[in-house]
Amino acid sequence: MTPSLNAVREPRRREELKHFLRTRRERLTPEDVGLPPGTRRRTPGLRREEVAMLAGIGASWYTWLEQGRDIKVSGQVLDAISRTLLLDPVERDHLYQLVGMNPPQRAADDVSDTAQLTALLEGWMPSPAYVIDRCWNIAGTNRAARLVFGFREGDANCLVAFFTNPAFRARHRYWEQVAPGLVSEFRRDAARYPDDEEFTRISRRLGEESAEFAELWARYEITATHQGVKAIDHPRAGCLIFDHSVLEIPDRPGVRLMLHTARAGTDTREKVMELLGRDERKGRMSLVEAG
């Protein structure tokens, strides 16, 4: 009789849990967690009894957990163990997954420090790229994205720009076909962060300013699209075709990179390069005139 997939996975998951907890415990010293050094230890790291004491749980129970036994565990206990073992957010999520539980939703990272994100965007040049946070606020763009999509100086939110910026709208050849999916994705993201009032503020604003958004929002459709094709009608460059992908940054919850690549077999890349060249020459001329 062939064993079920769960029967195969369970021993492996428990073995991973044993190894993970042991290595996290052994990397710490008593001084790391505020305990006195004590006498010389035969093995590295904290003792199981010390982890249990600091986490406020029974020593036998923690030992069973580290041995990978089939015991019930709560999120509160896992959080206490995570704090005791000084786990970072990624390690804490991994612990939850090893015991068969969904990790709690992490708060979004502050995107005010955009140095690393800016480097990522500039590294994608000459292709358009921009970064949005979990509410679709624009955290950064590269020059190609500004020239291609027509972002205005005051555009602070990607979805708001899509529905209220005439230039942004006019350049999307298939605006009507794209709009329903965007609204559905925004509603899905709003459900992921029910305590964030920013989603409500944005949806209310768009509902008042755009009848099309209000109609789409009322449909309550849920979709998810992480890649596809964008057709842009640029006033100077003509038709530009891009493959686009949405990449999430694991250590920055909710922050996403919107990456675009010129469609193979088109002259899009050459046209974008020409746009960038014109913009650079224009900038140099402005500096000369100002001087």
Salt bridges, closest charged atoms under 4 A:
GLU10 OE2 - ARG13 NH2 2.31
GLU10 OE2 - ARG14 NE 3.07
GLU15 OE1 - LYS18 NZ 3.46
GLU26 OE1 - ARG22 NH1 3.50
GLU50 OE2 - ARG41 NH2 2.59
GLU50 OE2 - ARG47 NH1 3.55
GLU66 OE2 - ARG25 NH2 2.64
GLU66 OE2 - ARG48 NE 3.10
ASP70 OD2 - ARG14 NH2 3.47
ASP79 OD1 - ARG92 NH1 3.96
GLU91 OE2 - ARG24 NH1 2.79
GLU91 OE2 - ARG27 NH1 2.93
ASP93 OD1 - ARG92 NH2 3.66
ASP93 OD2 - ARG106 NE 3.04
ASP155 OD1 - ARG152 NE 3.27
ASP189 OD1 - ARG188 NH2 3.11
ASP189 OD1 - ARG192 NH1 3.57
ASP189 OD2 - ARG256 NH1 2.75
ASP196 OD2 - ARG134 NH2 2.95
GLU198 OE2 - ARG201 NH2 2.69
GLU209 OE2 - ARG205 NE 3.12
GLU212 OE2 - ARG169 NH2 2.71
GLU215 OE2 - ARG219 NE 3.06
ASP233 OD1 - ARG173 NH2 2.65
ASP243 OD1 - ARG263 NH1 2.32
GLU248 OE2 - ARG192 NH1 3.99
ASP267 OD1 - LYS271 NZ 3.61
GLU274 OE2 - ARG278 NH2 2.87
ASP279 OD2 - ARG143 NH1 3.15
GLU280 OE2 - ARG284 NH1 3.26
